[in-house]
Amino acid sequence: MVSPKLGITIVIALVLFFFIYEAEGASYSSGSHIDGAEITPLANQKVNLSVYYESLCQSCETFIIKNLGDIFNNDLIDILNLQLVPWANAHINNTNNSISCQNGPDECELNSLAACALNIWPKVDKHYGLIVCFEFLAIDGRNKNWLDCLDQLGLPKEPILNCFNSGNGTELGKKYINETSQLQPPHSFVPWVVVNNQPIGKDYANFTYYVCKAYRGVAVPAGCNLK
């Protein structure tokens, strides 16, 4: 379990690094699955990386904090369009239009906050740092203290409080749920990681391999040269 002090310290260190970058998040849809190892390259373009997840999923927490964080340490962010998609295992009740989450109301709350963060701060350097902080608190069992993340990262409280308290985060969640429902093939677990419209299945921890294989640009980041 990550201690509160250690968790916040790591988040601050990560976010200070992230703020160097001005990478924009991008929206795109996932297409059909050909082969987990056969990722379609896009010549001289950034590689699209989508992560479909739930906020209180242990494997998602590990992936977002530990594995995905590497993109900021090895220049991989320079060749990526990163899209985080919360609410991946949530369901809409067609009777009353409410949303139920796999791990209960607390997960719905964190999913809503993540959706608000993605909407308010679309730049990866800001929303990723905040979502990482949320996930650290979730690991520590202190997810109700999410306002601490805004204080630690120096982000204004009013925009996200307005989004969360008005229910806009839940409304945004319906968009993410609908997007997830369009995945082909349908996701069978989370985190569900997709590279250039192709899911990489249970090999998601090795996403760097697939990103580097798909990249066709000239400037190869350090992460693609690691042995």
Summary of the structure (lengths in Angstrom):
residues: 227
radius of gyration: 16.8
end to end distance: 29.9
largest distance: 53.0
contacts: 734
relative contact order: 0.23
helix: 52%
strand: 11%
